[in-house]
């Protein structure tokens, strides 16, 4: 009996210890865990363009939006794979590059799609070779056109990106410091260009990049009267307009109005001149009859009648008609070029996706002009020509997979299932599928 008694006492004591320990644990104050911070996947404000990931240094990777740790990981990974990325496929496997980030960058990466392409003897690597810069002498980069940058050795997309970056800064590179911050200007190219740049070395203290321009570029009220028919692009920029706005005004005057503003209303009707800006300029505008081009001038007599844009199909609109509406040559050329690559637009939203256009002006055009997509070529995935798949902007990154899958699975539904593309990509591709 004594033995049973002591056993019961021991069990009871053990239960009391367990209950006491549990009570102490539950009364314990919550520990403060360290705050977890996630690196943003959003793109930087720098203008993206084509780049070779093998050329980027630590600073340039960070300009692309990667953190310091991610940058270190990418550079270590490059050493592990042999000191050089061979393909987009290989770059994507890097731990520090998320799927979202790769999607944002893949169209700009100057590498073959896969290691198989890189090793193929038939693959054309010339398209990835870097070109040397041709610098003839000292120059002001603010005055260079896209064609000038291309002649210097930059690609078409790189040249367009340089001009976009200038526009982002307010229409001027401002200083050598700001010029160097352009993403595609790597250290090697900057060292070559720096001695020839006619720019101040340092950025003015009053420069505000987030306002899009420095205080020296703020809108100015004219001090004297001016004739709007003799102003060139620089003249309109001096009045406070951006380079893009100034080009639109000049194109509007020279093409839509056949060379001159005839009335104040003509100026007020220009798309990029806001009511507030017109009210500011109006007291200083002086229309001189001597500088107006008469409607009976021989030059104007030979011009064609104005286009009725409400009856002009966006799939057949010409380069000249786009200029007539007020677009500059760069915007018009980009739109026509993108339409040609697509084989025609299926929706008006696609037109606004065109690289390097004046979206505000194009949006106005789209609100007027119709779009007829009935003549645009469409195929099933099974029947689409290989050349069409590989050249079409929406299909070229999935072309090899489509061609491979349809050999053993000649069924569109199955091919879509195997592709596993992102919903937004599939939606674009389906616009051109029967």
C-alpha positions as CSV (number, residue, x, y, z in Angstrom):
1,X,0.0,0.0,0.0
2,X,2.9,2.3,0.9
3,X,4.4,1.6,-2.5
4,X,1.2,2.5,-4.4
5,X,0.9,5.6,-2.2
6,X,4.4,6.9,-3.2
7,X,3.8,6.1,-6.8
8,X,0.6,8.3,-6.8
9,X,2.5,11.1,-5.1
10,X,5.2,10.9,-7.7
11,X,2.8,11.0,-10.6
12,X,0.9,14.0,-9.0
13,X,4.2,15.8,-8.6
14,X,5.1,15.3,-12.2
15,X,1.7,16.6,-13.4
16,X,2.2,19.7,-11.2
17,X,5.6,20.4,-12.7
18,X,4.2,20.0,-16.3
19,X,1.3,22.4,-15.5
20,X,3.7,24.9,-13.9
21,X,6.0,24.8,-16.9
22,X,3.2,25.3,-19.4
23,X,1.8,28.2,-17.4
24,X,5.2,29.9,-17.4
25,X,5.6,29.3,-21.2
26,X,2.2,30.8,-22.0
27,X,2.8,33.8,-19.7
28,X,6.1,34.5,-21.6
29,X,6.1,37.8,-23.4
30,X,6.1,37.7,-27.2
31,X,9.6,38.1,-28.7
32,X,10.2,40.9,-31.1
33,X,11.1,39.3,-34.4
34,X,13.3,41.4,-36.7
35,X,11.4,43.3,-39.4
36,X,11.6,41.6,-42.8
37,X,12.2,43.9,-45.8
38,X,11.7,42.8,-49.4
39,X,13.6,44.2,-52.3
40,X,11.4,46.0,-54.8
41,X,11.0,44.3,-58.1
42,X,10.0,47.5,-59.9
43,X,12.2,48.9,-62.6
44,X,14.4,51.9,-61.9
45,X,13.6,55.4,-63.3
46,X,16.6,55.1,-65.6
47,X,15.7,54.4,-69.2
48,X,16.2,50.8,-70.2
49,X,17.7,49.7,-73.5
50,X,19.7,46.8,-74.9
51,X,22.6,45.6,-72.8
52,X,25.0,42.7,-72.5
53,X,24.9,41.4,-68.9
54,X,28.6,40.4,-69.2
55,X,29.5,44.1,-69.5
56,X,27.7,45.4,-66.4
57,X,29.6,46.4,-63.3
58,X,28.3,46.5,-59.7
59,X,27.0,50.1,-60.1
60,X,25.1,49.3,-63.3
61,X,23.4,46.2,-61.9
62,X,22.1,48.4,-59.0
63,X,20.9,51.0,-61.5
64,X,18.7,48.1,-62.9
65,X,17.0,47.8,-59.5
66,X,19.0,45.0,-57.9
67,X,20.1,45.3,-54.2
68,X,23.7,45.3,-53.2
69,X,23.4,41.6,-52.0
70,X,21.6,40.6,-55.3
71,X,24.3,42.3,-57.3
72,X,27.1,40.4,-55.4
73,X,25.2,37.1,-56.0
74,X,24.9,37.8,-59.8
75,X,28.6,38.6,-60.2
76,X,29.6,35.5,-58.2
77,X,27.2,33.4,-60.3
78,X,28.8,34.7,-63.5
79,X,32.2,33.5,-62.2
80,X,30.8,30.1,-61.3
81,X,29.4,29.6,-64.9
82,X,32.8,30.4,-66.4
83,X,33.1,34.1,-66.1
84,X,30.5,34.8,-68.8
85,X,26.8,34.4,-69.4
86,X,26.2,32.4,-72.5
87,X,22.4,32.8,-72.8
88,X,19.3,34.3,-71.4
89,X,18.4,30.9,-70.2
90,X,21.5,30.7,-68.1
91,X,21.1,34.2,-66.7
92,X,17.6,33.4,-65.6
93,X,18.8,30.5,-63.5
94,X,20.7,32.9,-61.2
95,X,19.1,32.8,-57.7
96,X,19.1,36.6,-57.4
97,X,17.0,37.0,-60.6
98,X,13.3,36.5,-59.9
99,X,10.9,35.5,-62.7
100,X,9.3,38.9,-62.5
101,X,12.6,40.7,-62.9
102,X,13.7,38.5,-65.7
103,X,10.4,39.2,-67.6
104,X,11.1,42.9,-67.3
105,X,14.6,42.6,-68.6
106,X,14.6,39.8,-71.1
107,X,13.7,41.9,-74.2
108,X,16.8,44.1,-73.6
109,X,19.4,41.4,-73.0
110,X,21.8,40.9,-75.8
111,X,22.3,37.2,-75.5
112,X,21.0,34.1,-77.3
113,X,17.8,32.6,-75.9
114,X,19.4,29.3,-74.8
115,X,22.7,27.5,-74.3
116,X,21.9,25.4,-77.3
117,X,21.7,28.5,-79.5
118,X,24.9,29.8,-78.0
119,X,26.8,26.6,-78.9
120,X,25.3,26.2,-82.3
121,X,27.7,26.9,-85.1
122,X,24.9,28.4,-87.2
123,X,24.0,31.0,-84.6
124,X,24.9,34.5,-85.6
125,X,26.8,36.1,-82.9
126,X,27.6,39.3,-84.9
127,X,24.4,40.8,-83.6
128,X,25.8,40.8,-80.1
129,X,29.2,42.3,-80.9
130,X,29.9,45.7,-79.4
131,X,30.7,48.4,-81.8
132,X,33.4,51.0,-81.2
133,X,32.5,54.7,-80.9
134,X,33.3,57.1,-83.7
135,X,33.9,60.6,-82.1
136,X,35.0,63.2,-84.5
137,X,35.5,66.1,-82.0
138,X,34.1,68.0,-79.2
139,X,30.3,68.2,-79.1
140,X,27.2,69.3,-77.1
141,X,25.1,66.1,-76.6
142,X,22.0,68.2,-76.2
143,X,22.2,69.0,-79.9
144,X,22.5,65.5,-81.2
145,X,19.6,63.7,-82.9
146,X,19.0,60.0,-82.9
147,X,20.7,59.6,-86.2
148,X,23.8,61.4,-84.8
149,X,24.0,59.0,-81.9
150,X,23.6,56.0,-84.3
151,X,26.5,57.3,-86.4
152,X,28.6,57.5,-83.3
153,X,28.2,53.8,-82.8
154,X,25.1,53.3,-80.6
155,X,22.2,51.0,-81.7
156,X,18.8,52.4,-82.7
157,X,17.3,51.5,-79.4
158,X,20.2,52.8,-77.4
159,X,20.1,56.1,-79.3
160,X,16.4,56.4,-78.7
161,X,17.0,55.7,-75.0
162,X,19.6,58.4,-74.7
163,X,17.1,60.9,-76.1
164,X,14.4,59.7,-73.7
165,X,16.8,60.1,-70.8
166,X,17.5,63.7,-72.0
167,X,13.8,64.3,-72.1
168,X,13.5,62.8,-68.6
169,X,16.0,65.4,-67.3
170,X,14.0,68.2,-68.8
171,X,15.5,68.5,-72.3
172,X,19.2,68.9,-71.4
173,X,21.8,66.6,-70.0
174,X,22.7,69.5,-67.6
175,X,26.2,68.2,-66.7
176,X,28.7,65.4,-67.3
177,X,27.6,63.9,-64.0
178,X,24.0,63.5,-65.2
179,X,25.1,62.3,-68.6
180,X,27.2,59.6,-66.9
181,X,24.1,58.4,-65.0
182,X,22.3,57.3,-68.2
183,X,22.1,53.5,-67.9
184,X,23.5,52.6,-71.3
185,X,26.5,54.8,-70.9
186,X,28.9,52.4,-69.2
187,X,32.2,53.5,-67.6
188,X,34.2,52.5,-70.6
189,X,32.1,54.5,-73.1
190,X,31.9,57.5,-70.7
191,X,35.7,57.6,-70.3
192,X,35.9,57.8,-74.2
193,X,33.2,60.5,-74.4
194,X,34.0,62.6,-71.4
195,X,36.9,64.6,-72.9
196,X,34.7,65.7,-75.9
197,X,31.5,66.7,-73.9
198,X,30.7,70.4,-74.0
199,X,28.9,70.3,-70.6
200,X,29.7,71.5,-67.1
201,X,31.5,68.9,-65.0
202,X,29.1,69.3,-62.0
203,X,25.3,69.4,-61.7
204,X,23.9,72.7,-60.6
205,X,22.7,72.8,-57.0
206,X,19.2,73.8,-58.0
207,X,18.7,70.8,-60.3
208,X,15.5,68.8,-59.4
209,X,15.4,65.6,-61.4
210,X,12.0,64.5,-59.9
211,X,10.4,67.6,-61.4
212,X,11.7,66.5,-64.7
213,X,13.9,69.6,-65.1
214,X,16.0,72.1,-63.2
215,X,14.9,75.5,-62.1
216,X,16.6,76.9,-65.2
217,X,14.2,75.0,-67.4
218,X,11.0,76.3,-65.7
219,X,8.3,77.9,-67.9
220,X,9.2,81.5,-68.6
221,X,6.9,84.3,-69.5
222,X,8.2,86.2,-72.6
223,X,9.8,89.6,-71.9
224,X,8.9,91.0,-75.4
225,X,6.5,90.3,-78.2
226,X,7.3,87.5,-80.6
227,X,6.1,86.2,-83.9
228,X,5.1,82.5,-83.6
229,X,5.6,82.0,-87.4
230,X,9.4,82.6,-87.2
231,X,10.1,80.5,-84.1
232,X,11.9,77.2,-84.5
233,X,12.0,74.3,-82.0
234,X,14.6,76.1,-79.8
235,X,12.5,79.2,-79.9
236,X,9.5,77.4,-78.5
237,X,11.6,75.6,-75.9
238,X,12.9,79.0,-74.7
239,X,9.2,79.8,-74.0
240,X,9.1,76.9,-71.6
241,X,7.9,74.0,-73.8
242,X,9.7,70.6,-73.8
243,X,11.6,69.5,-76.9
244,X,8.8,67.0,-77.7
245,X,6.1,69.7,-77.3
246,X,8.1,72.2,-79.4
247,X,8.4,69.7,-82.2
248,X,4.6,69.1,-82.2
249,X,4.0,72.8,-82.4
250,X,6.3,73.3,-85.3
251,X,4.9,70.3,-87.1
252,X,1.4,71.5,-86.5
253,X,2.2,74.9,-87.9
254,X,4.2,73.7,-90.9
255,X,2.1,70.7,-92.0
256,X,-1.5,71.2,-90.7
257,X,-1.6,75.0,-91.2
258,X,0.6,75.0,-94.3
259,X,3.4,77.0,-92.9
260,X,2.0,79.6,-90.6
261,X,-0.5,80.6,-87.9
262,X,-3.1,82.9,-89.4
263,X,-5.0,83.7,-86.2
264,X,-4.7,83.5,-82.4
265,X,-7.3,80.7,-82.6
266,X,-4.9,78.6,-84.7
267,X,-2.3,78.8,-81.9
268,X,-4.9,78.1,-79.2
269,X,-6.1,75.0,-81.1
270,X,-2.7,73.3,-81.0
271,X,-3.0,70.2,-78.9
272,X,0.1,70.7,-76.7
273,X,-0.6,74.4,-75.8
274,X,-2.8,74.3,-72.7
275,X,-5.4,77.1,-72.0
276,X,-3.2,78.4,-69.1
277,X,-0.1,78.5,-71.3
278,X,-2.0,80.2,-74.1
279,X,-3.4,82.9,-71.7
280,X,0.2,83.5,-70.5
281,X,1.6,83.9,-74.0
282,X,-1.4,85.7,-75.7
283,X,-0.4,89.3,-74.6
284,X,3.1,88.8,-76.3
285,X,2.0,87.2,-79.5
286,X,2.4,89.4,-82.6
287,X,1.2,87.9,-85.9
288,X,3.1,89.6,-88.7
289,X,1.3,89.5,-92.1
290,X,4.7,89.6,-93.8
291,X,5.7,86.2,-92.3
292,X,2.4,84.5,-93.1
293,X,2.3,82.1,-96.0
294,X,-0.5,83.2,-98.3
295,X,-3.0,80.4,-99.1
296,X,-2.5,81.2,-102.8
297,X,1.2,80.6,-102.7
298,X,2.4,78.2,-105.3
299,X,3.9,76.0,-102.7
300,X,0.6,75.6,-100.9
301,X,-1.3,75.1,-104.1
302,X,0.7,71.9,-104.8
303,X,-0.2,70.5,-101.4
304,X,-2.8,67.8,-101.1
305,X,-6.1,68.4,-99.3
306,X,-6.1,67.8,-95.6
307,X,-6.7,64.2,-94.5
308,X,-10.0,63.3,-92.9
309,X,-8.7,61.2,-90.0
310,X,-12.2,60.1,-89.0
311,X,-12.2,58.0,-92.2
312,X,-8.5,56.9,-92.1
313,X,-7.9,53.3,-91.0
314,X,-5.0,53.0,-88.6
315,X,-3.9,49.9,-90.4
316,X,-3.4,51.8,-93.6
317,X,-2.5,55.3,-92.4
318,X,0.7,56.5,-94.1
319,X,3.9,58.0,-92.7
320,X,3.0,61.4,-94.3
321,X,-0.5,61.4,-92.8
322,X,0.9,60.8,-89.3
323,X,3.3,63.7,-89.8
324,X,0.3,65.8,-91.0
325,X,-1.5,65.0,-87.8
326,X,1.4,66.4,-85.8
327,X,3.6,63.4,-85.0
328,X,7.3,63.9,-85.4
329,X,9.3,61.6,-87.8
330,X,10.5,59.4,-84.9
331,X,7.0,58.7,-83.6
332,X,5.6,58.1,-87.1
333,X,8.4,55.8,-88.1
334,X,8.1,53.8,-84.9
335,X,4.4,53.3,-85.3
336,X,4.7,52.2,-89.0
337,X,7.6,49.9,-88.1
338,X,5.8,48.2,-85.3
339,X,2.6,47.8,-87.4
340,X,4.8,46.1,-90.1
341,X,6.3,43.7,-87.6
342,X,2.9,42.7,-86.3
343,X,1.4,42.4,-89.7
344,X,-1.2,44.9,-88.7
345,X,-2.8,46.1,-85.4
346,X,-5.7,44.1,-83.9
347,X,-6.6,46.6,-81.2
348,X,-6.0,50.3,-80.6
349,X,-4.4,49.4,-77.2
350,X,-1.5,47.8,-79.2
351,X,-0.8,51.0,-80.9
352,X,-0.1,52.7,-77.6
353,X,2.4,50.0,-76.8
354,X,4.6,51.2,-79.6
355,X,8.1,52.1,-78.4
356,X,9.2,55.7,-78.6
357,X,5.9,57.5,-79.5
358,X,4.1,60.6,-78.2
359,X,1.3,58.8,-76.4
360,X,-0.8,61.8,-75.7
361,X,-0.9,62.8,-79.3
362,X,-1.5,59.2,-80.5
363,X,-4.3,58.8,-78.0
364,X,-6.0,61.9,-79.6
365,X,-5.5,60.3,-83.0
366,X,-7.0,57.0,-81.8
367,X,-10.1,58.8,-80.5
368,X,-10.8,60.0,-84.0
369,X,-9.5,57.4,-86.5
370,X,-11.0,53.9,-86.9
371,X,-9.2,50.6,-86.9
372,X,-10.0,47.8,-89.4
373,X,-8.3,44.5,-88.5
374,X,-10.2,42.3,-91.0
375,X,-7.2,42.0,-93.3
376,X,-4.7,41.1,-90.7
377,X,-3.2,37.6,-91.1
378,X,-4.1,35.1,-88.4
379,X,-3.1,31.5,-88.1
380,X,-3.6,28.5,-85.8
381,X,-0.6,27.4,-83.8
382,X,-0.5,24.2,-85.9
383,X,-0.5,25.9,-89.3
384,X,1.5,29.1,-88.6
385,X,4.6,29.4,-90.9
386,X,7.9,29.0,-89.0
387,X,9.3,32.2,-90.3
388,X,6.1,34.1,-89.2
389,X,6.4,32.6,-85.7
390,X,10.1,33.5,-85.3
391,X,9.7,37.1,-86.6
392,X,6.4,38.1,-84.9
393,X,7.0,40.2,-81.8
394,X,4.4,38.3,-79.8
395,X,5.4,34.7,-80.8
396,X,9.2,34.8,-81.4
397,X,10.1,33.9,-77.8
398,X,7.8,30.9,-77.9
399,X,8.4,29.9,-81.6
400,X,10.8,27.1,-81.0
401,X,8.5,25.5,-78.4
402,X,5.5,25.8,-80.6
403,X,7.3,24.2,-83.6
404,X,8.6,21.4,-81.3
405,X,5.3,20.6,-79.6
406,X,3.1,20.7,-82.7
407,X,5.2,17.9,-84.3
408,X,3.8,15.3,-81.9
409,X,0.7,17.2,-80.7
410,X,-0.9,18.9,-83.8
411,X,-3.7,20.4,-81.6
412,X,-3.8,24.0,-80.6
413,X,-5.4,23.3,-77.2
414,X,-2.6,20.9,-76.2
415,X,0.1,23.3,-77.5
416,X,-1.3,26.1,-75.3
417,X,-1.2,23.8,-72.4
418,X,2.4,22.8,-72.9
419,X,3.5,26.4,-73.5
420,X,2.5,27.6,-70.0
421,X,2.9,31.2,-70.9
422,X,1.9,34.0,-68.6
423,X,-1.8,35.0,-69.1
424,X,-0.9,38.5,-70.4
425,X,1.5,37.0,-73.0
426,X,-1.1,34.4,-74.1
427,X,-3.7,37.1,-74.4
428,X,-1.5,39.1,-76.8
429,X,-0.7,36.0,-78.8
430,X,-4.3,34.9,-79.1
431,X,-5.1,38.2,-81.0
432,X,-3.3,36.7,-84.0
433,X,-4.6,33.1,-83.6
434,X,-7.6,31.8,-85.5
